[in-house]
């Protein structure tokens, strides 16, 4: 467990990634990198700190930026992937550290199981194959690719059906 291995951690009673208490905690730390695995937009105040945020995005950028990207990737390409990148002020436009492709699942639990699974698999591989500080970052061309927003329930259902029924 975290406590058994003397790993320093701090819990906050809020969910706002841009909360002033969190910004102050990061500002007073010597942390080089923090992992960011959920949705949300970091404000310039937090992005301008010395700590860099690594986002594990469920989409291969620049092709799939934005929200619910792995659903669109499953619909368009019959697979998906995760990109680890350094967050910047753009929406999923930061410098790429690492990308990993995944086959689509053979079950319907895309949000509950598949999404956290592909992000955690990518994180483990990233941390075991790349050395800090990260070098050879790949710049993104922000004019390429698509930005997706929350998927329509019918499209999401079609993506799920394509995972559990190979005839879809």
N, C-alpha and C positions, 0 to 999 in steps of 0.2 A: 504494500500500500504506500501511498505518498508519505504518510507519517513514519512508517517503518524504515523508509529509505532516506529520511531526513531531507526530503525535497521541500523547498520553501514554496509556500502558496498563500494566497490571500483570497478570501471570499468577500464579495460585496453584496449588500442587500438591494441591489437595483440591476436592471438589465440594459440600461442605456450605455452603449460603448463610448459615448462622448461625455459621460458624466464627469463633472469637475473633480470628484474624489478619485476617480480612476486616473484622470490626467495627472493629478498631483502625485499619486502613487508611482506612476511610470516616470514622471519627471525626476523624482527623488531617487530613482533606482539606477542601477548600472546595467540593466538588461539590454542586450544588443538586439534580440529578436523576440517577438511574441507571435504565437500562432492564432490566426483568426479563421474560424471555420463556419461561421454562420453568416446570414445576410446582414446588411446594414451599410451605411455610408459613414466613413470616418471623416470628421471635419478637419479642416486645415490645422486647427490648434493641436490635435493629436498627431496628425501626419508630420508636423514640423518638429516633433520631438526627436531626439537622437535614436530612440528605439525604433526599429523597423518592424512592420507588421507583415507576416507571411500569411497570405490567404490561400486556403485550399479550396479552390473553386471547382464545382462539379461540371466542368465543361472544358473542352480544349479551345483555348483562346488563340488567335483572335476570332475563330469561327463561331464560338458560342460564348458570348458575354451576357451578363444579366442574370435573370432568375429562372429557375426550373430548367436549366440548360440540358441536363442529362435526358429529360423527357424528349426535347426537340432532337437531340442527337440520336436517340433510339429511333424516333420516327424517321429521321432523314438518312441515317447511316447504319442503323441496326446495331450500334454499339455506343459507347460513351467513353468519357475519360475525365481526368482531373488535372488541373494545372495549378502548380504552386508558384506564386509570384509575389513580389514585393508590392504592397499596396501603395497607390498614389492617388492623386485627386480625381482621376477619371474612374469610370465604371468598368472595373476588371481590365484595366489597361496597363498595369504595372509590368516591370521587367520580369521575364520568365526565368524561374530557377529550374523547374523540372516539370515534365508532363508524363502521364501514364495513361495508356488506353486499357479499356475493360470491355469484355463481352457483355452483352445485355443479360440480365438475370433470367432465370426460368421460373420466376415466381412473381406474385403481384405486389410485393412489399417494397416498392421502389423508394418511397419516402422514409419508411420506418427502418428498413434494413439496408437496402442497396446503397443509398446516398451516404449514410455514415460509414458503411463498409469501404466504399471506394475511396473516401477521403482518408480514412485511417490507414488503409493499405498504402496509399500514396505517401502519407506522412512517415510511416515506418520506413519505407524504401528511401525516401528523401533523407531522413536522418541517418540511415545506415550506409548511404552511398555518396553523399555530398559532404564536403568539409566546410566548416565555418572559418572565416567569413566566406559567404558564397561568392564565387567568381564566375566568369564567363556567362553572365546573365544575358539573356536574349531580349533585345528591345522589341516591343510590339509596334506594329504599324496600326495606329488607331483608325485609319481609313478603311482597313480591311475587316471582314467578318460581319456578323450580325449581333445586335443587342436584343435579347428576348426579355419579355416581361412575364408576369405570372400566367401560366398556361391555362387556356380555357378548359373547363372540366371535361368536355367531350374529347378534345385532343389528348388530355391526360389519360382518359379511359382507353382510347385507342392505343396509346403507348403501352399501357398495362396489359391490354389484351394481346399485343404483339409479343409480350414476354411469356405469356402463359399458353398461347395458342399459335403455333408456328404457321398456321394457315392465314393469319391476319396480315 
